[in-house]
Amino acid sequence: MRQRRFRVLTAGLLVAFLSAAAIPVDRLRSHVTFLSSPGLAGRRSAQPGAAKAAEYIFDQFRQAGFDVRMQEFSNNRRNVVARLGSVDRHILLGAHYDGQDGFPSASDNAAGVAVLIELARDLKALNLPMSIVAVAFDDEEQGLNGSNFYVDHPIFPLEQTAAAAIFDTIGRHFLDLKRSTLFVMGTEYSKELMQIVNRRARADMLVAAVDLIGLRSDF
């Protein structure tokens, strides 16, 4: 029964992400526009722009009805951690919100944060058999520090995490592949997830092992 509930929730999450109707374009654009605005100066970790981004993400989750907290760590850095539901078993959704000086950092990773916020909001309307934990990680660009800190100091026990889905570098070209390619990486760690992905496969999806890009994101 537990495995069946996990498969149902994971399938629902995947369908919600792949469905254009599930992610309102105007809301996504609004998040990306704010996070990549000149006033945030690229959102480099520990800088004022990153702090403003964290506050914005905190407010978005709180307005959506999530229980939200800041997870502070060294040198003015912080993860934003939001939870929906009271069931201990949960699925973790994540995206790093820090960026780089001198760039808007829109695809890396304002767009991933926008998807995180709106997917979490969309899932709130479902009758979920598990809780949802959404984490906007800080300081990915300088060494995956926010996600490493969360793993070392989890607010919600890692053994209660059924699965994790991390969104990164959305809306950009990759090598010579067509612009709309959706990479799904890491299914080699879960037979159940691989089955769900295979059933929902589309022509513009590329399912690959994580060694395609190496350890370069918060997964």
Secondary structure, DSSP 8 states (H G I E B T S, - for coil): -HHHHHHHHHHHHHHHHH-GGGS-HHHHHHHHHHHTSGGGGGG-TTSHHHHHHHHHHHHHHHHTT-EEEEEEETTTEEEEEEEE-S-S-EEEEEEE----TTS--IIIIIHHHHHHHHHHHHHHTS--SSEEEEEEES--TTTSHHHHHHHHS-SS-GGGEEEEEE--S-S---TTS-TT-EEEE-GGG-HHHHHHHHHT--TTEEEE-GGGT-S-S--
